[in-house]
Amino acid sequence: MISGINIPDPILFNPLKHHLGFIREFTCHEAEEKENGDRDPIIRELKQLGSSVMDVYSGSLQLTDICHEVISFLENKNLTEKTRFSEWTGIEMNDFKIISLSDESQWILKFHDKCQKFVHVFPARGSRKTFRVKSNTLKSALLYYILIGKDFITADDMNRVRPILGLSPIKDPADSEAIMQMVEILRELP
């Protein structure tokens, strides 16, 4: 499913890492499709989430709204050309700019040296309508929801899906609780 999304140029944005609405849609779609039996595409998508922490936008703006508002901002500031954008944000690892969107959420714009997708966009840490989650927590919750999905979550069930992602079994109760909370967030209606 994620390979079929259309993020307009010049935006580089991974909604599976940063947009709760998209994450929920992806999870529901993949849970319905699990009977097809081929887990490899899902595993590839989840492994692209990395291994650190990420900020996830939980507000009401749709993916298309976010892209439209960022592009409008770039157009209004005359930053749609790669060189002008890189001069504005800077090109070093720690260089970025923060903008606010219509719902008062804050987003980081960072230069990314890709030909067409040079505006890397993701939620700002601590921004309104965002939460922070460990990548392995999100991956575990997603795969649990997709492959097992039952209401009563057990450590054994969680530990059944983690090796599929190359993750070790859960030993820390705090990690187990975080995964359970993330599964519940995925189940909530927006």
Number of C-alpha atoms within 10 A of each C-alpha: 12 14 7 6 10 9 16 14 14 21 18 21 19 17 20 21 24 23 24 24 22 19 19 19 14 19 24 16 13 20 18 12 14 14 10 8 8 10 16 10 11 19 15 11 14 20 14 13 19 13 12 10 15 21 22 24 27 18 16 13 17 13 18 12 13 17 20 14 15 21 19 14 16 16 12 10 12 11 19 18 13 19 12 13 20 20 11 16 19 16 15 11 9 8 13 17 13 14 14 17 14 10 11 12 19 21 21 18 23 25 26 20 13 12 9 14 17 22 27 18 23 23 27 22 16 12 17 17 16 21 17 15 17 17 20 21 22 24 26 27 26 27 25 24 24 22 20 16 16 11 10 7 17 12 15 10 15 21 18 16 23 20 12 14 16 10 13 11 15 15 10 8 10 10 14 21 13 17 26 21 15 20 22 14 14 21 15 9 7 11
